[in-house]
Amino acid sequence: EWAPQNCEAWINFAKLERDLSEIVRARAIFNLAINQPLLDLPELLWKAYIDFEIEQEEYDNVRTLYRQLL
Protein backbone atom coordinates (compact mmCIF):
# COMPACT_ATOMS: atom_id res chain seq x y z
CA GLU A 1 0.00 0.00 0.00
CA TRP A 2 2.86 2.39 0.77
CA ALA A 3 4.60 2.46 -2.64
CA PRO A 4 3.10 -0.02 -5.10
CA GLN A 5 5.25 1.34 -7.93
CA ASN A 6 8.52 0.44 -6.12
CA CYS A 7 9.87 -2.62 -7.94
CA GLU A 8 12.79 -3.13 -5.59
CA ALA A 9 10.42 -3.43 -2.64
CA TRP A 10 8.35 -6.04 -4.49
CA ILE A 11 11.47 -8.00 -5.43
CA ASN A 12 12.86 -7.94 -1.89
CA PHE A 13 9.49 -9.03 -0.48
CA ALA A 14 9.34 -11.96 -2.91
CA LYS A 15 12.94 -12.91 -2.16
CA LEU A 16 12.18 -12.90 1.56
CA GLU A 17 9.35 -15.37 1.00
CA ARG A 18 11.57 -17.49 -1.25
CA ASP A 19 14.29 -17.56 1.41
CA LEU A 20 11.67 -18.78 3.88
CA SER A 21 10.81 -21.58 1.40
CA GLU A 22 7.41 -20.01 0.77
CA ILE A 23 7.58 -20.52 -3.00
CA VAL A 24 3.84 -20.17 -3.61
CA ARG A 25 3.75 -16.90 -1.67
CA ALA A 26 6.80 -15.56 -3.51
CA ARG A 27 5.15 -16.37 -6.83
CA ALA A 28 1.93 -14.67 -5.71
CA ILE A 29 3.87 -11.55 -4.74
CA PHE A 30 5.58 -11.43 -8.12
CA ASN A 31 2.20 -11.81 -9.81
CA LEU A 32 0.76 -8.95 -7.79
CA ALA A 33 3.76 -6.82 -8.64
CA ILE A 34 3.67 -7.31 -12.41
CA ASN A 35 -0.02 -6.42 -12.43
CA GLN A 36 0.51 -2.99 -10.86
CA PRO A 37 -0.60 -0.22 -13.24
CA LEU A 38 2.53 1.89 -12.65
CA LEU A 39 6.03 0.59 -11.92
CA ASP A 40 9.29 2.50 -11.59
CA LEU A 41 11.60 -0.24 -12.95
CA PRO A 42 9.42 -2.88 -14.66
CA GLU A 43 12.36 -4.46 -16.50
CA LEU A 44 14.05 -5.18 -13.15
CA LEU A 45 10.90 -6.77 -11.78
CA TRP A 46 10.28 -8.96 -14.82
CA LYS A 47 13.89 -10.15 -14.84
CA ALA A 48 13.73 -11.03 -11.15
CA TYR A 49 10.49 -12.95 -11.67
CA ILE A 50 11.85 -14.86 -14.67
CA ASP A 51 15.09 -15.62 -12.79
CA PHE A 52 13.02 -16.86 -9.85
CA GLU A 53 11.09 -19.28 -12.08
CA ILE A 54 14.30 -20.51 -13.71
CA GLU A 55 15.76 -21.08 -10.24
CA GLN A 56 12.65 -23.11 -9.37
CA GLU A 57 13.07 -25.06 -12.65
CA GLU A 58 9.52 -24.12 -13.68
CA TYR A 59 10.28 -23.72 -17.36
CA ASP A 60 6.63 -23.69 -18.43
CA ASN A 61 6.14 -20.68 -16.15
CA VAL A 62 9.20 -19.03 -17.71
CA ARG A 63 7.74 -19.46 -21.19
CA THR A 64 4.41 -18.09 -19.99
CA LEU A 65 6.11 -15.05 -18.46
CA TYR A 66 8.04 -14.34 -21.66
CA ARG A 67 4.82 -14.52 -23.67
CA GLN A 68 3.07 -12.25 -21.19
CA LEU A 69 5.96 -9.79 -21.30
CA LEU A 70 5.93 -9.63 -25.08
Phi and psi restraints in degrees (value plus and minus 20) as a CYANA .aco file:
   2 TRP   PHI     -87.6   -47.6
   2 TRP   PSI     -70.4   -30.4
   3 ALA   PHI    -167.5  -127.5
   3 ALA   PSI      56.2    96.2
   4 PRO   PHI     -85.4   -45.4
   4 PRO   PSI     -34.4     5.6
   5 GLN   PHI    -105.6   -65.6
   5 GLN   PSI     -28.1    11.9
   6 ASN   PHI    -100.8   -60.8
   6 ASN   PSI      79.9   119.9
   7 CYS   PHI     -85.5   -45.5
   7 CYS   PSI     -57.0   -17.0
   8 GLU   PHI     -83.8   -43.8
   8 GLU   PSI     -56.2   -16.2
   9 ALA   PHI     -85.5   -45.5
   9 ALA   PSI     -63.7   -23.7
  10 TRP   PHI     -80.3   -40.3
  10 TRP   PSI     -65.6   -25.6
  11 ILE   PHI     -82.9   -42.9
  11 ILE   PSI     -65.9   -25.9
  12 ASN   PHI     -83.9   -43.9
  12 ASN   PSI     -57.7   -17.7
  13 PHE   PHI     -83.4   -43.4
  13 PHE   PSI     -65.9   -25.9
  14 ALA   PHI     -84.9   -44.9
  14 ALA   PSI     -59.9   -19.9
  15 LYS   PHI     -85.0   -45.0
  15 LYS   PSI     -57.2   -17.2
  16 LEU   PHI     -78.5   -38.5
  16 LEU   PSI     -68.1   -28.1
  17 GLU   PHI     -83.4   -43.4
  17 GLU   PSI     -60.8   -20.8
  18 ARG   PHI     -81.0   -41.0
  18 ARG   PSI     -63.9   -23.9
  19 ASP   PHI     -84.2   -44.2
  19 ASP   PSI     -45.1    -5.1
  20 LEU   PHI    -109.6   -69.6
  20 LEU   PSI      -9.5    30.5
  21 SER   PHI      42.8    82.8
  21 SER   PSI       7.5    47.5
  22 GLU   PHI    -119.0   -79.0
  22 GLU   PSI      50.3    90.3
  23 ILE   PHI     -84.0   -44.0
  23 ILE   PSI     -62.1   -22.1
  24 VAL   PHI     -83.7   -43.7
  24 VAL   PSI     -61.9   -21.9
  25 ARG   PHI     -86.5   -46.5
  25 ARG   PSI     -60.5   -20.5
  26 ALA   PHI     -81.1   -41.1
  26 ALA   PSI     -64.1   -24.1
  27 ARG   PHI     -83.0   -43.0
  27 ARG   PSI     -60.3   -20.3
  28 ALA   PHI     -84.2   -44.2
  28 ALA   PSI     -58.7   -18.7
  29 ILE   PHI     -85.6   -45.6
  29 ILE   PSI     -64.4   -24.4
  30 PHE   PHI     -80.2   -40.2
  30 PHE   PSI     -61.5   -21.5
  31 ASN   PHI     -82.8   -42.8
  31 ASN   PSI     -62.6   -22.6
  32 LEU   PHI     -80.4   -40.4
  32 LEU   PSI     -61.8   -21.8
  33 ALA   PHI     -84.8   -44.8
  33 ALA   PSI     -67.0   -27.0
  34 ILE   PHI     -89.4   -49.4
  34 ILE   PSI     -35.4     4.6
  35 ASN   PHI    -114.9   -74.9
  35 ASN   PSI     -12.6    27.4
  36 GLN   PHI     -91.5   -51.5
  36 GLN   PSI     120.0   160.0
  37 PRO   PHI     -88.5   -48.5
  37 PRO   PSI     -45.9    -5.9
  38 LEU   PHI    -157.1  -117.1
  38 LEU   PSI     105.2   145.2
  39 LEU   PHI    -150.3  -110.3
  39 LEU   PSI     123.5   163.5
  40 ASP   PHI     -98.5   -58.5
  40 ASP   PSI     -55.8   -15.8
  41 LEU   PHI    -156.5  -116.5
  41 LEU   PSI      49.3    89.3
  42 PRO   PHI     -80.8   -40.8
  42 PRO   PSI     -53.2   -13.2
  43 GLU   PHI     -83.9   -43.9
  43 GLU   PSI     -55.3   -15.3
  44 LEU   PHI     -86.8   -46.8
  44 LEU   PSI     -62.3   -22.3
  45 LEU   PHI     -85.2   -45.2
  45 LEU   PSI     -68.1   -28.1
  46 TRP   PHI     -81.3   -41.3
  46 TRP   PSI     -62.3   -22.3
  47 LYS   PHI     -82.5   -42.5
  47 LYS   PSI     -63.1   -23.1
  48 ALA   PHI     -82.2   -42.2
  48 ALA   PSI     -61.1   -21.1
  49 TYR   PHI     -86.6   -46.6
  49 TYR   PSI     -64.7   -24.7
  50 ILE   PHI     -84.2   -44.2
  50 ILE   PSI     -62.8   -22.8
  51 ASP   PHI     -81.5   -41.5
  51 ASP   PSI     -58.5   -18.5
  52 PHE   PHI     -80.5   -40.5
  52 PHE   PSI     -66.6   -26.6
  53 GLU   PHI     -87.4   -47.4
  53 GLU   PSI     -55.8   -15.8
  54 ILE   PHI     -84.3   -44.3
  54 ILE   PSI     -63.5   -23.5
  55 GLU   PHI     -79.2   -39.2
  55 GLU   PSI     -56.2   -16.2
  56 GLN   PHI    -102.5   -62.5
  56 GLN   PSI     -21.8    18.2
  57 GLU   PHI      39.0    79.0
  57 GLU   PSI      15.4    55.4
  58 GLU   PHI    -121.4   -81.4
  58 GLU   PSI      54.6    94.6
  59 TYR   PHI     -89.7   -49.7
  59 TYR   PSI     -47.6    -7.6
  60 ASP   PHI     -85.2   -45.2
  60 ASP   PSI     -59.3   -19.3
  61 ASN   PHI     -85.5   -45.5
  61 ASN   PSI     -56.5   -16.5
  62 VAL   PHI     -82.8   -42.8
  62 VAL   PSI     -66.8   -26.8
  63 ARG   PHI     -81.0   -41.0
  63 ARG   PSI     -61.0   -21.0
  64 THR   PHI     -83.1   -43.1
  64 THR   PSI     -62.5   -22.5
  65 LEU   PHI     -84.1   -44.1
  65 LEU   PSI     -62.1   -22.1
  66 TYR   PHI     -81.7   -41.7
  66 TYR   PSI     -62.2   -22.2
  67 ARG   PHI     -82.4   -42.4
  67 ARG   PSI     -62.9   -22.9
  68 GLN   PHI     -84.8   -44.8
  68 GLN   PSI     -59.0   -19.0
  69 LEU   PHI     -86.2   -46.2
  69 LEU   PSI     -60.9   -20.9
